[in-house]
Amino acid sequence: MKRLVLIVTILIAISCFSDDKLLHMNVSSFLESIFSSFSDKSEIITFSIGIAKEVYDLLSKNGVCDFYDILADIYGIMLYKMYKFKDYKFSIVIALEF
């Protein structure tokens, strides 16, 4: 039952995302998987990369600085953590935030 709730929640949340938000979520999950193999502070590293990208977008005028991109980065980090630790308890709260 928990897996069904998780799957439905993720599908609802992802259906609201644009392609850019899905890209942010996927890249954050991928970076988290890499950094978590050698650092205890992998979330901070991954989140900092997401923030740096948004600051770059703001200063360079090549992209659009968007607060929701940062939320998608956080969601990607948490999705990897849920996968790694098999902890589905907070998934509904995170999905409803979006």
Secondary structure, DSSP 8 states (H G I E B T S, - for coil): -HHHHHHHHHHHHHHT--HHHHHHHHHHHHHHHHHTTT-TTHHHHHHHHHHHHHHHHHHHSSS---HHHHHHHHHHHHHHHHHHHT--TTHHHHHHH-
